[in-house]
Amino acid sequence: MSIIPDKSLFIVTSALNSHMGVLSREERYEQTIEGLRSLREKCPEAIVLFADGSPEPVEKEKYDSLRKYVNLVADFSNAKVRTKSGAENVLMFKVLSSLKSVPEFMRLMHSVRRVYKITARTPLHTEFDLKEHDHFGKYVFKKRIPTWLSGEVSDIFTDLLITRLFSFCPSLIDDYMVVCKRNIDVIRDTGIDSEHAHFFNIEPEKLVELDKIHCQGVMASTGATEFY
């Protein structure tokens, strides 16, 4: 009997032991738990894969305490990537590679209808609806935002895509791995951020854009809360 894919897979990307920004590690941890609790309340049937790419190793106690909210933990901490934008793409590439090669992860994919990438410390709003993301063969992002860059670089990188929460069809896993590799290259070569790189490297015909994605998050660089 064949299995009809009906599950949502949330890849929660994290840097619990980051040294960037104004947030303490305790604040990062507490906000991560808040985000995971929100995800579980809103999407109780989802498969949740927590992936951490901190520059320093994450303590076992932290992982143990969040396991009640997640199905799987992928520890990629102690990562040696210099920039936040580069690290995000390296982490996603590693996770997707694991989904294609690690037996435990591969078995999960047989039941997955939609893959979501959500940054840790991101509570979902009441209005969040999985149905808004149900587009076969497409990426779904919040509507593009005009670049804040200036000068000649703004003629090339004209817009950006918010990467705090987005989704894609499982049929696009290989495509997104290519996007991640291209993002890493363009971030390294130009110094732009991951959000500009995503808009630059995702093919327009594969993109669906929503006015709102119904979540919020604290900016690590400033401590300010933003709504999406």
C-alpha positions, 0 to 999 in steps of 0.5 A: 500500500502506497503512502500518500504524503500528508505531513508538514516538515518544519526544519527549525534552524538555530544558533543557540550558542552564537556570539553575534548580536545583543541577545545573551545565550539564555535569551536565545534559548528561552526564545527558542523554546517559545518558538518551538512551543508555538509551532507545536501548538499551531501545527501539532501533527508536523514533523519538526527537525531542529538543526543547530549550526552554532559556531561553538558546541551546544550543551547536551542539556539544551538539546535534552530540554527541547526534545519534547517539542521536536522529532529529530535533532541535527547537531551541526554546531561547532561550525566554522563559517564566518558570516551569519548569511553564509552559515544559514545556507551551509546549515540548510545544505547539510540538513537537506543532504542528511534528508537524502542520505541518512536512513532515519531522515530518509524514511520521514520524507516518504510522508512529507507533503511540504517542507518549511524552513523556520528560524528558531525564536519565531512564534507563529501567529493565530492567522498562520495557515498551512494551506497558504503554502500548498503549491506543488512545485513552488517556493512560497515566501513573503512578498519581495522587499525592494533592496536597501542597498545602494550604488551599482550593487543595487542594480544587480540585487534589486530585491530581497526575500525574508528567510525567517519562514518560507516553504517549498515542495519536496520536489524542489529539494535538489533545486534548493540545494543548488540555490544554497550553493549559489547563495554561498558563492554570491555571499562570499564574492559580493558580501550581500546577505542571504535574503538578497541572495535568495531572490537573486538565485531562485527562478521567478517562475518557481516563486509564490509570494504572500502578503503576510506569513503570520509570524514574528521574531526578535532581531539578534542584531538589535533586540527589536521585534519584527512582524511578518 
